Amino acid sequence: MGARGRVIDVERLAVTDEAFWLANQRHALRNWRFHPATRDGVVVSGAKVPTIYFRLTDC
């Protein structure tokens, strides 16, 4: 994550469906926003390794 709270890079560690990963990487993950980390009151870039579970249901 960059100092402005935007995702700079996304790296896949594991995935069960390649097509689902590609669609979500392009659409959802690139639009995420975070409050940037700070060090001594100054915003800095940082890294996070979240585990994300998706569940599809019929509506």
Backbone as JSON, one array per atom type, in Angstrom:
{
  "sequence": "MGARGRVIDVERLAVTDEAFWLANQRHALRNWRFHPATRDGVVVSGAKVPTIYFRLTDC",
  "N": [[0.84, -1.16, 0.0], [0.49, 2.18, -0.81], [1.65, 5.45, 0.26], [-0.54, 7.06, -0.02], [-2.68, 5.51, 0.54], [-3.57, 3.74, -1.39], [-3.75, 0.64, -3.17], [-0.77, -0.64, -4.33], [0.48, -2.85, -5.4], [-0.46, -6.19, -6.1], [-0.17, -9.45, -5.05], [-0.58, -12.78, -5.74], [-0.89, -15.45, -3.56], [-2.06, -17.96, -3.21], [-4.62, -19.71, -4.95], [-7.79, -21.02, -5.9], [-9.28, -20.89, -8.2], [-8.42, -19.73, -11.19], [-9.58, -17.95, -13.12], [-11.51, -16.6, -11.58], [-9.84, -15.3, -9.74], [-8.4, -13.54, -11.49], [-10.47, -11.85, -12.42], [-11.32, -10.61, -10.03], [-8.98, -9.41, -9.16], [-8.58, -7.4, -11.05], [-10.97, -5.83, -10.8], [-12.08, -5.59, -8.06], [-9.94, -5.63, -6.08], [-8.1, -3.67, -6.93], [-9.46, -1.36, -6.42], [-9.59, -0.98, -3.73], [-9.18, 0.97, -0.75], [-7.17, 2.32, 1.8], [-6.43, 3.55, 5.1], [-3.49, 5.25, 5.27], [-0.39, 4.03, 6.63], [1.48, 5.42, 9.36], [4.54, 6.92, 10.43], [6.11, 8.37, 13.01], [4.28, 10.45, 12.69], [4.28, 10.9, 9.97], [3.06, 9.95, 6.8], [3.54, 6.71, 5.41], [4.56, 4.12, 3.1], [3.38, 0.72, 3.16], [3.01, -2.81, 3.91], [0.75, -5.57, 3.67], [-0.61, -8.74, 4.36], [-3.4, -10.06, 3.64], [-5.92, -12.56, 4.27], [-8.37, -13.62, 2.17], [-11.65, -14.58, 1.78], [-14.07, -15.69, -0.49], [-17.5, -16.1, -1.06], [-19.86, -17.46, -3.07], [-23.26, -17.18, -3.71], [-26.52, -18.3, -4.67], [-28.99, -16.04, -5.54]],
  "CA": [[0.0, 0.0, 0.0], [1.27, 3.4, -0.88], [1.44, 6.47, 1.28], [-1.86, 7.68, -0.22], [-3.72, 4.55, 0.9], [-3.98, 2.94, -2.53], [-3.02, -0.6, -3.41], [0.24, -0.45, -5.37], [0.8, -4.13, -6.01], [-1.19, -7.33, -5.57], [0.51, -10.7, -5.36], [-1.38, -13.96, -5.4], [-0.14, -16.5, -2.87], [-2.75, -19.21, -3.51], [-5.95, -19.49, -5.52], [-8.38, -22.26, -6.38], [-9.89, -20.65, -9.51], [-7.62, -18.7, -11.85], [-10.45, -16.94, -13.75], [-12.09, -15.8, -10.5], [-8.76, -14.44, -9.25], [-8.12, -12.47, -12.46], [-11.59, -10.9, -12.43], [-11.31, -9.85, -8.79], [-7.78, -8.58, -9.1], [-8.82, -6.21, -11.88], [-12.11, -5.01, -10.41], [-12.26, -5.29, -6.63], [-8.72, -5.37, -5.32], [-7.47, -2.41, -7.34], [-10.26, -0.22, -5.93], [-9.51, -0.87, -2.27], [-8.5, 2.13, -0.17], [-6.8, 2.12, 3.2], [-5.81, 4.68, 5.78], [-2.06, 4.95, 5.19], [0.38, 3.89, 7.86], [2.29, 6.6, 9.69], [5.71, 6.75, 11.28], [6.43, 9.69, 13.56], [3.33, 11.41, 12.16], [4.44, 11.04, 8.52], [2.52, 8.78, 6.11], [4.55, 5.86, 4.78], [4.07, 2.93, 2.43], [3.44, -0.45, 4.01], [2.59, -4.08, 3.3], [-0.21, -6.36, 4.45], [-0.94, -10.0, 3.72], [-4.71, -10.48, 4.14], [-6.55, -13.76, 3.74], [-9.68, -13.2, 1.7], [-12.52, -15.67, 1.39], [-15.25, -15.3, -1.24], [-18.54, -17.11, -1.08], [-20.88, -17.16, -4.05], [-24.55, -17.79, -3.4], [-27.61, -18.01, -5.61], [-29.96, -15.12, -4.93]],
  "C": [[0.89, 1.23, 0.0], [0.9, 4.39, 0.21], [0.1, 7.18, 1.13], [-3.01, 6.71, 0.06], [-4.22, 3.68, -0.24], [-3.14, 1.68, -2.63], [-2.05, -0.36, -4.56], [0.48, -1.74, -6.13], [-0.01, -5.22, -5.32], [-0.45, -8.58, -6.0], [-0.34, -11.86, -4.87], [-0.48, -14.99, -4.72], [-0.75, -17.87, -3.13], [-4.14, -18.88, -4.03], [-6.49, -20.84, -6.01], [-9.0, -22.11, -7.77], [-9.21, -19.47, -10.17], [-8.49, -17.59, -12.45], [-11.08, -16.03, -12.69], [-11.06, -14.84, -9.94], [-8.53, -13.27, -10.21], [-9.22, -11.43, -12.48], [-11.56, -10.03, -11.17], [-10.09, -8.97, -8.65], [-8.01, -7.28, -9.87], [-9.87, -5.29, -11.29], [-12.14, -4.63, -8.93], [-10.98, -4.85, -5.96], [-8.06, -4.05, -5.69], [-8.23, -1.18, -6.86], [-10.24, -0.08, -4.42], [-8.76, 0.37, -1.87], [-8.28, 1.87, 1.31], [-6.36, 3.44, 3.79], [-4.32, 4.38, 5.8], [-1.43, 4.83, 6.57], [1.16, 5.19, 8.11], [3.47, 6.18, 10.56], [6.15, 8.13, 11.72], [5.56, 10.78, 12.95], [3.41, 11.63, 10.66], [3.89, 9.78, 7.85], [3.64, 8.05, 5.38], [3.86, 4.72, 4.04], [4.19, 1.75, 3.38], [2.97, -1.68, 3.26], [1.65, -4.81, 4.25], [-0.49, -7.63, 3.67], [-2.28, -10.47, 4.28], [-5.1, -11.84, 3.55], [-7.98, -13.38, 3.41], [-10.46, -14.42, 1.24], [-13.72, -15.09, 0.65], [-16.24, -16.45, -1.19], [-19.59, -16.65, -2.07], [-22.16, -17.89, -3.66], [-25.54, -17.45, -4.49], [-28.62, -17.13, -4.9], [-31.31, -15.29, -5.57]]
}
